[in-house]
Structures are given as C-alpha cells and as structure tokens.
Amino acid sequence: MKALWALFAALVLAEIAYPLTGGTVRTGFVVATVVIGYAVSVGHAWATRGPRTAGALVLVTTGGGFLVEALGRETGFPFGAYDYTAALGPRLLGVPLVIPLAWTWMAWPAWVAAGRLAARTLPRVAVAGAGLAAWDLFLDPQMVSQRYWLWHTDTATLPGVPDIPLTNYLGWLLVAVVLMALLRATIGPDAPQPGTDAPMYAMYLWTYASSVLAHAVFLGLPASAAWGALGMGLVAIPLAVRLWRS
C-alpha cells in the first residue's frame, strides 16, 4: 500500500506541474499522469481484490475503452464526430495508446467511490457510471483546448463550453454505465474496504478538487470549472461527506 501512496504522490506532482508548463513538456506530463494513474488503479485492484479483479478491470475498461474509442473515431457513435491529433503519441486504429489507459485510471476510483455510496448493484453501477462520465466535463474542454483531439460538429454544446457537443457527454454516460455493469458482472460482488480503499477515495477527490482549481484559476476555463464542479460534485461531495462522518 505504501507503493500505491508513493505513486499517487507522483501523480499529484505531475498534475501540479501540468498548468505550469507548455508545449511538449506539458504533453509529457499528460502522458505521465495517465500512466501513473493507470498503475495506481490497476495496482490497487490487484493488491486489494486480487489478480482476477485486476485482470477484469483491464479487460473491461482498457480493452473496452479502446474498442469504443476506435468505434467512435471511425463512425461518430456514440460521442459524435471527432479525431485525435498526433500530439499524444503512438496510435492504433487512430486512437492514441494512452487513451484507453485513461478510462481505467478513473473507472476504478469511480467504482470504489460508488461502493461507499450505494450498496446495491444497480444503484452502484449507476453512481459509478455517472462518477466516471462526469470527469469528462473537465477532461474534454482541457484536452480540446490543447488540441489533443478535435470535434467535427456544430451541434448543441454546454453554455460557455464551445466546440464539444452534448452528444459527447451523453455518449460518455452511456459507455461508462455499460462498462461499470460489465465490470460488476465480471468481478462479482465487491464490498467496500474502507481502510485499503483510501487511495482510491483520495484519487477521486483529488481529481475533482484539483480540476476545479486548475480550470478556474490556471487554465482559463471557468465554464468547464463550473460544469465539472456541478457534475462530478454529485459523487465527490457525498463521498467526502460520508468519509468525514465515518
């Protein structure tokens, strides 16, 4: 567990460095953050639930994330028409290899956080799916502002967040809920482990709080700061309250 906390500390440092840099250095911190976050999430699943759960997490969220990204880039379903630039490194079927890792990075904290808020299967899947999908209220505006990917559509958008269609957020919600349902079906019942789950609670809450701060103060994205604070806060704030009271 100490190794997981050390990796989490490295992730925090990389995310702090991100808004303080630019160009290829900033891109390097993006990739480093995703890789470290992926290692923390998969490592936590392995350490606390065993190799079977860690393998299922990788299969469902990394493999599933890649498949849905490849489908989405090629067909426009379910997110809308978009494409990746070459900025994020090597691509397979047009998808940067780092992108599926990002799905896993935040899927596991969202799943673990949901377990603290909802005991029954269907509510937990719904909360976990919403908790993961809401992260994109921060992620997409930030990455599009850096031209890591581009949208080819002029459909309705959130007020103050141009260039990103509403279909993207709806697609994220659909895919996130499906992935969480598949994860639950694959790993079976998964009771919360309050002591050993602390790194995932910290990951989810840090991502929420740091994203609000970064968008509002450092990245010049006040609208996505507000939308993300509202959307991801639906899970992060009850989680923080539950942890505070326990």
C-alpha positions in Angstrom: 0.0 0.0 0.0 2.9 2.4 0.6 3.9 2.0 -3.0 0.5 3.0 -4.1 0.6 6.1 -2.0 4.0 6.9 -3.4 2.7 6.6 -7.0 -0.3 8.7 -6.0 2.1 11.4 -4.7 3.9 11.3 -8.1 0.6 11.7 -9.9 -0.2 14.8 -7.8 3.2 16.3 -8.6 2.7 15.7 -12.3 -0.7 17.3 -12.3 0.6 20.3 -10.4 3.3 20.7 -13.0 0.9 20.5 -15.9 -0.5 24.0 -15.8 2.9 25.5 -15.1 4.4 24.2 -18.3 3.6 24.3 -22.0 4.2 22.6 -25.4 5.8 19.2 -25.5 6.7 19.3 -21.8 3.0 19.8 -20.9 2.1 16.9 -23.2 4.7 14.8 -21.4 3.0 15.5 -18.1 -0.3 14.5 -19.6 1.0 11.1 -20.7 2.9 10.6 -17.4 -0.2 11.4 -15.4 -2.3 8.9 -17.2 0.3 6.1 -17.0 0.9 6.7 -13.3 -2.9 6.9 -12.6 -3.3 3.6 -14.5 -0.6 2.0 -12.4 -2.2 3.2 -9.2 -5.7 2.0 -10.2 -4.7 -1.4 -11.5 -2.2 -1.9 -8.7 -4.9 -1.1 -6.1 -7.3 -3.5 -7.7 -4.6 -6.2 -7.6 -3.5 -5.5 -4.1 -6.9 -5.3 -2.5 -9.1 -7.6 -4.7 -6.6 -9.9 -6.3 -5.3 -10.6 -9.8 -8.6 -11.8 -11.2 -10.3 -8.4 -10.4 -7.3 -6.5 -11.7 -7.4 -8.6 -14.9 -11.1 -8.0 -15.3 -10.6 -4.2 -14.8 -8.0 -4.1 -17.6 -10.1 -6.3 -19.9 -13.3 -4.3 -19.4 -12.1 -0.7 -19.1 -8.8 -0.7 -21.0 -9.9 -3.1 -23.7 -13.5 -1.8 -23.7 -12.3 1.8 -23.7 -10.1 1.2 -26.7 -12.9 -0.5 -28.7 -15.4 2.2 -28.0 -12.8 4.9 -28.9 -11.9 3.2 -32.1 -15.6 2.8 -33.0 -16.3 6.4 -32.0 -13.5 7.8 -34.0 -14.5 5.8 -37.1 -18.2 6.2 -37.0 -19.1 9.1 -34.7 -21.1 6.8 -32.4 -21.7 7.3 -29.6 -19.8 10.5 -28.9 -20.1 12.5 -32.2 -17.6 13.1 -35.0 -14.0 13.7 -33.7 -10.4 12.8 -34.3 -7.2 12.7 -32.5 -4.1 14.7 -33.4 -0.6 13.2 -33.3 0.2 15.1 -30.1 -0.4 12.2 -27.6 1.9 9.8 -29.3 1.6 6.4 -31.0 -1.9 5.5 -32.3 -3.6 2.2 -33.1 -6.7 2.5 -35.4 -6.4 6.2 -35.0 -6.6 6.1 -31.1 -3.5 7.2 -29.1 -2.5 4.2 -27.0 -2.6 6.3 -23.8 -6.3 7.0 -24.2 -7.6 3.5 -23.1 -5.4 3.8 -20.0 -7.2 6.9 -19.0 -10.6 5.0 -19.0 -9.1 2.6 -16.5 -7.4 5.2 -14.4 -10.6 6.9 -13.4 -13.0 3.9 -13.8 -11.7 2.1 -10.8 -11.8 5.1 -8.4 -15.3 5.8 -9.6 -16.3 2.2 -8.9 -14.7 2.1 -5.5 -16.2 5.5 -4.6 -19.7 4.3 -5.7 -19.3 1.3 -3.4 -19.1 3.7 -0.4 -22.3 5.5 -1.5 -24.5 2.7 -2.8 -24.7 -0.9 -1.5 -27.0 -2.5 -4.0 -25.8 -3.4 -7.5 -28.0 -1.3 -9.8 -27.5 2.0 -7.8 -23.8 1.3 -7.5 -23.5 0.8 -11.3 -25.4 4.0 -11.9 -23.4 6.1 -9.4 -20.1 4.7 -10.7 -21.1 5.3 -14.3 -22.1 8.9 -13.5 -19.0 9.4 -11.5 -16.8 8.4 -14.4 -18.8 10.2 -17.1 -18.8 13.5 -15.1 -15.0 13.5 -15.2 -15.3 14.3 -18.9 -16.8 17.7 -18.0 -13.3 18.6 -17.1 -11.3 16.3 -19.4 -12.7 17.2 -22.8 -12.5 21.0 -22.5 -9.0 20.8 -21.2 -7.7 18.4 -23.9 -9.5 20.2 -26.7 -8.0 23.5 -25.6 -4.6 21.9 -26.1 -5.7 20.4 -29.5 -5.1 16.8 -28.4 -8.3 16.0 -30.2 -10.8 17.9 -32.3 -14.5 17.8 -32.8 -16.0 18.0 -36.3 -19.5 19.0 -35.4 -21.6 22.2 -34.8 -24.4 20.7 -32.7 -25.6 21.9 -29.3 -22.9 22.5 -26.6 -22.9 23.3 -22.9 -23.1 27.1 -22.3 -19.6 28.5 -22.1 -18.0 25.3 -23.4 -17.9 25.6 -27.2 -16.6 23.0 -29.7 -17.7 20.0 -27.6 -21.1 18.6 -28.5 -23.6 17.5 -25.9 -23.6 14.1 -27.6 -20.1 13.6 -26.3 -21.2 13.8 -22.6 -24.3 11.6 -23.3 -22.1 9.1 -25.0 -19.7 9.1 -22.1 -22.6 8.4 -19.7 -23.9 5.6 -21.8 -20.5 3.9 -22.2 -19.5 4.5 -18.6 -22.6 2.8 -17.3 -22.2 -0.1 -19.6 -18.5 -0.6 -18.6 -19.5 -0.5 -14.9 -22.2 -3.0 -15.5 -19.7 -5.3 -17.3 -17.2 -4.8 -14.5 -19.7 -5.8 -11.9 -20.8 -8.8 -13.9 -17.1 -9.9 -14.3 -15.8 -9.4 -10.8 -18.9 -10.3 -8.9 -19.9 -8.8 -5.6 -17.4 -6.2 -4.3 -17.8 -5.0 -0.8 -16.1 -1.7 0.2 -12.9 -2.0 2.1 -12.7 1.4 3.9 -9.1 1.0 5.1 -7.4 -0.2 2.0 -9.7 1.7 -0.4 -8.4 5.0 0.9 -6.0 5.6 -2.1 -9.0 5.4 -4.5 -11.1 7.8 -2.4 -8.1 10.2 -2.4 -7.7 9.8 -6.2 -11.3 10.6 -6.9 -11.5 13.6 -4.5 -8.1 15.0 -5.6 -9.1 14.7 -9.3 -12.3 16.6 -8.5 -10.8 19.4 -6.4 -7.7 19.9 -8.4 -9.7 20.0 -11.7 -12.0 22.7 -10.4 -9.0 24.8 -9.2 -7.0 24.2 -12.4 -9.8 25.1 -14.8 -10.9 28.1 -12.8 -7.5 29.6 -12.0 -4.7 28.3 -14.2 -6.2 27.1 -17.5 -8.6 29.9 -18.3 -11.6 27.5 -18.5 -14.1 28.9 -16.0 -17.2 27.4 -17.6 -15.9 23.9 -17.5 -14.7 24.5 -13.9 -18.4 25.3 -13.1 -19.9 22.4 -15.0 -17.4 19.9 -13.7 -17.8 21.2 -10.1 -21.5 20.6 -10.5 -21.5 17.3 -12.4 -18.6 15.4 -10.7 -19.6 17.0 -7.4 -22.7 14.9 -7.4 -20.5 12.0 -6.5 -17.4 13.7 -5.0 -19.2 15.8 -2.4 -21.4 13.0 -1.0 -18.3 10.8 -0.9 -16.3 13.5 1.0 -19.2 13.9 3.5 -19.5 10.1 4.0 -15.8 9.8 4.7 -15.8 12.8 7.0 -18.6 11.3 9.1 -17.2 7.8 9.3 
